Amino acid sequence: MTRILYDLSGIDEGLRFSPFCWRAKFALAHKGLEVETRPWRFTEKERIAFSGQDKVPVLVDGDEVVSDSYAIFQYLDRAYPRQPLLGDATSEARARFFKHYAERALAPSIMRTIVMDLFNAIHPQDQAYFRESREARFKRTLEEMHSPAQGLSQLDHALAPLRGRLEEADFIDGDAPSAADYLVFGNFMWARIVSTADLVSNADPVYGWIERMLDLYDGLGRKAMRITDIQGAYR
């Protein structure tokens, strides 16, 4: 039976930008599992109503339906224990730290840097929903939220502990990537897909890690469609 992942798409069905969906795609690749990705948009809530909630990623694996990227990691380790993502309880606790670090320290600064690029990459039928929902969350307009200089400054400070780790090892999880790397890298894929903003300099150890992550699994990240691949889309 075909394994299916519902995957957020933008102005082109091939433009897949969700950091959470990228986490899931790297986790599946880590396990060596094939998956059919199905494009989904913000306003297509009814298409994933079967999952009992309204956000992606949603993984359908036979009779199993799993939503939330971290829950997908946990499911994959239970169902396919070879090449574990999370490992034992101590390793999972470390992974949870990086989940929160990515979502609470990195994502807000990246959002400040790319939010208008992100808005322009979203399908026109989704833009009103995105604006209304995000402006309610941010308590300001998207235009007020968009501040690349401030966002990059915040990101530079937030990356300090990641730099420290990547000065010691090629990947957050050591000599080879695993859950912590995928949990953090999803945010960098998010920015790469929708924006041309340079988040780090090429002298930064984080830059080298990004390059290594892009090359994993036959260039899974590097081959992904970007907004610059769509003629006339980037402005």
C-alpha positions in Angstrom: 0.0 0.0 0.0 1.3 3.5 -0.9 2.6 5.6 2.0 1.1 9.1 1.7 2.2 12.4 3.2 0.0 15.5 2.9 2.5 18.3 2.2 1.9 22.1 2.2 2.2 23.7 -1.2 2.3 27.3 -2.5 1.7 29.1 -5.7 2.9 26.1 -7.6 2.0 22.6 -6.5 5.7 21.7 -6.5 6.6 24.6 -4.1 6.6 22.8 -0.7 7.7 25.1 2.1 6.4 23.9 5.4 9.2 23.4 8.0 7.2 20.7 9.7 6.6 18.8 6.5 10.3 19.0 5.7 11.0 17.4 9.1 8.7 14.5 8.2 10.3 14.1 4.7 13.8 14.0 6.1 12.6 11.5 8.8 11.1 9.2 6.1 14.3 9.5 4.0 16.4 8.6 7.1 14.4 5.4 7.4 14.7 4.6 3.8 11.0 4.7 3.3 9.3 5.7 0.1 6.4 8.1 0.3 4.0 9.8 -2.1 3.6 13.5 -1.2 0.3 15.1 -1.9 0.1 18.9 -2.3 -2.2 20.6 0.2 -3.1 24.2 0.8 -4.0 26.1 4.0 -7.7 26.5 3.0 -8.2 22.8 2.1 -9.1 21.8 5.7 -11.7 19.3 4.5 -9.1 17.2 2.7 -7.4 16.2 5.9 -10.5 16.1 8.2 -10.0 12.4 8.4 -6.9 13.0 10.6 -9.0 14.7 13.3 -7.3 18.0 13.0 -6.5 20.6 10.3 -2.8 21.0 9.9 0.0 19.2 7.9 2.0 17.1 7.8 -0.4 14.1 7.9 1.2 10.7 7.2 -1.0 7.9 6.0 0.7 4.5 6.4 -1.7 1.7 5.7 -4.4 2.0 8.4 -2.3 4.4 10.4 -2.9 8.1 10.3 -0.4 10.3 12.1 -0.3 14.1 12.2 2.3 16.5 13.8 5.9 16.2 12.7 7.2 15.0 16.1 4.5 12.4 16.4 5.5 11.2 13.0 9.1 10.7 14.3 7.8 8.7 17.2 5.5 6.6 15.0 8.3 5.8 12.5 10.6 4.6 15.3 7.8 2.3 16.6 6.8 1.0 13.2 10.3 0.9 11.6 12.8 0.5 14.5 15.9 0.1 12.3 17.9 3.3 12.0 16.2 5.0 14.9 15.5 8.8 14.8 15.0 9.4 18.5 16.7 6.5 20.2 16.4 5.9 23.9 14.7 8.2 26.5 17.8 10.3 27.0 18.3 10.8 23.3 14.6 11.7 22.9 14.9 14.2 25.6 17.7 15.9 23.7 15.6 15.8 20.5 12.7 17.5 22.3 15.1 20.3 23.3 16.0 20.9 19.7 12.3 20.8 18.7 11.6 23.7 21.1 14.8 25.5 20.2 13.8 25.4 16.5 10.3 26.6 17.2 10.9 29.2 19.9 14.3 30.6 19.1 14.9 30.2 15.4 11.5 30.3 13.8 10.4 33.7 15.1 13.6 35.4 13.9 13.4 33.7 10.5 9.7 34.7 10.2 10.7 38.4 10.8 13.2 38.0 8.0 11.1 36.3 5.3 7.4 36.9 6.1 6.6 39.0 3.1 8.5 36.6 0.8 6.5 33.8 2.4 3.2 35.7 1.8 4.1 36.1 -1.8 4.9 32.4 -2.2 1.5 31.3 -0.9 -1.2 30.4 -3.3 -3.4 33.5 -3.9 -6.5 31.6 -2.6 -4.7 31.1 0.7 -3.3 34.6 1.2 -6.4 36.1 2.9 -6.5 33.2 5.4 -2.7 33.5 6.0 -2.9 37.2 6.6 -5.8 37.1 8.9 -4.6 34.1 11.0 -1.0 35.3 11.2 -1.8 39.0 12.0 -4.1 37.8 14.8 -1.2 35.7 16.1 1.5 38.4 15.7 -0.9 41.2 16.8 0.5 43.3 14.0 0.3 43.4 10.2 2.6 41.3 8.1 4.2 44.4 6.8 5.0 45.5 10.4 6.2 42.1 11.2 8.6 42.1 8.2 12.0 43.4 9.4 14.9 41.6 7.9 17.6 43.6 9.7 16.0 42.9 13.1 15.2 39.3 12.2 18.8 38.5 11.1 20.2 40.2 14.2 17.9 38.0 16.4 18.8 34.9 14.4 22.6 35.6 14.7 22.2 35.5 18.5 19.9 32.5 18.5 22.4 30.5 16.4 25.2 30.8 18.9 24.6 27.4 20.6 24.2 25.7 17.3 27.5 27.2 16.1 29.2 25.8 19.2 27.9 22.3 18.5 28.8 22.4 14.7 32.3 23.5 15.6 32.6 20.1 17.3 30.8 17.8 14.8 29.5 17.7 11.3 25.9 17.2 12.5 24.0 18.1 15.6 23.7 14.4 16.4 27.4 13.7 15.8 29.0 12.1 12.8 25.7 11.4 11.1 22.4 13.2 11.0 19.3 12.2 13.0 16.3 13.7 14.7 17.9 16.9 16.1 19.3 17.8 12.7 15.9 17.3 10.9 14.0 19.2 13.6 16.2 22.2 13.2 16.9 22.0 9.5 13.2 22.2 8.6 13.3 25.9 9.4 16.2 26.5 7.0 14.4 24.6 4.2 11.4 26.9 4.9 13.5 30.0 4.3 15.3 28.5 1.3 12.2 27.6 -0.5 10.4 30.9 -0.3 13.1 33.5 0.0 16.6 34.5 -1.3 17.6 35.9 2.1 21.1 34.9 3.2 20.5 33.7 6.8 24.2 33.0 7.5 27.5 33.8 5.9 29.5 31.1 4.2 32.2 31.4 6.9 29.7 30.3 9.6 29.9 26.7 10.7 26.1 26.6 10.4 26.5 27.3 6.6 28.6 24.2 6.2 26.0 22.1 8.1 23.3 23.5 5.8 25.2 22.4 2.8 25.7 18.9 4.2 22.0 18.7 5.0 21.0 19.8 1.5 23.1 17.0 0.0 21.6 14.2 2.1 19.5 11.5 0.5 20.5 12.2 -3.1 20.0 15.9 -2.6 16.5 15.8 -1.2 16.7 19.4 0.0 18.9 20.8 -2.7 16.6 19.5 -5.5 13.5 21.0 -4.0 11.7 23.6 -6.1 12.4 27.2 -4.9 10.4 30.4 -5.5 13.2 31.5 -7.8 12.5 28.5 -10.1 9.0 29.9 -10.9 9.2 32.4 -13.6 7.9 35.8 -12.5 7.0 34.6 -9.0 9.8 36.3 -7.0 9.5 40.0 -6.5 
